[in-house]
Amino acid sequence: VQLQACGGGLVQAGGSLRLSCVASGRTFSVISMGWFRQAPGKEREFVAVISWDGGSAYYGDSVKGRFTISRDNAKNTVYLQMNSLKSEDTAVYYCAASNSIAISGKYFRSWGQGTQVTVSS
């Protein structure tokens, strides 16, 4: 599956952004989708993951209560709604696909190109 992420940009602290990731291929509806991020000089960080049917979702501790992952299988799209953004959320955000729900990047076999999110304080 090929993934294309978009929706990043510059936002003030406290603001919101919604990222989208469109997938190509017939297998989208049966795969888990996740979001990861990487800030300059830091390791890649798990953000959120959602099961193939949207019935289960998990979040990284730093985004719990502020970010929401969702998906629309009819549109082959997964979303990441980001609210109450903080300067520490600044990073390149990547969407990824996995055959099973997981929080480690090593289980994700397909990755999008990344979209930059910058939060100004």
Secondary structure as GFF3:
##gff-version 3
##sequence-region A 1 121
A	DSSP	beta_strand	2	6	.	.	.	ID=ss1
A	DSSP	beta_strand	9	12	.	.	.	ID=ss2
A	DSSP	beta_strand	17	24	.	.	.	ID=ss3
A	DSSP	three_ten_helix	28	30	.	.	.	ID=ss4
A	DSSP	beta_strand	32	38	.	.	.	ID=ss5
A	DSSP	beta_strand	45	50	.	.	.	ID=ss6
A	DSSP	beta_strand	57	59	.	.	.	ID=ss7
A	DSSP	beta_strand	67	72	.	.	.	ID=ss8
A	DSSP	three_ten_helix	73	75	.	.	.	ID=ss9
A	DSSP	beta_strand	77	82	.	.	.	ID=ss10
A	DSSP	three_ten_helix	87	89	.	.	.	ID=ss11
A	DSSP	beta_strand	91	98	.	.	.	ID=ss12
A	DSSP	three_ten_helix	105	107	.	.	.	ID=ss13
A	DSSP	beta_strand	108	111	.	.	.	ID=ss14
A	DSSP	beta_strand	115	120	.	.	.	ID=ss15
###
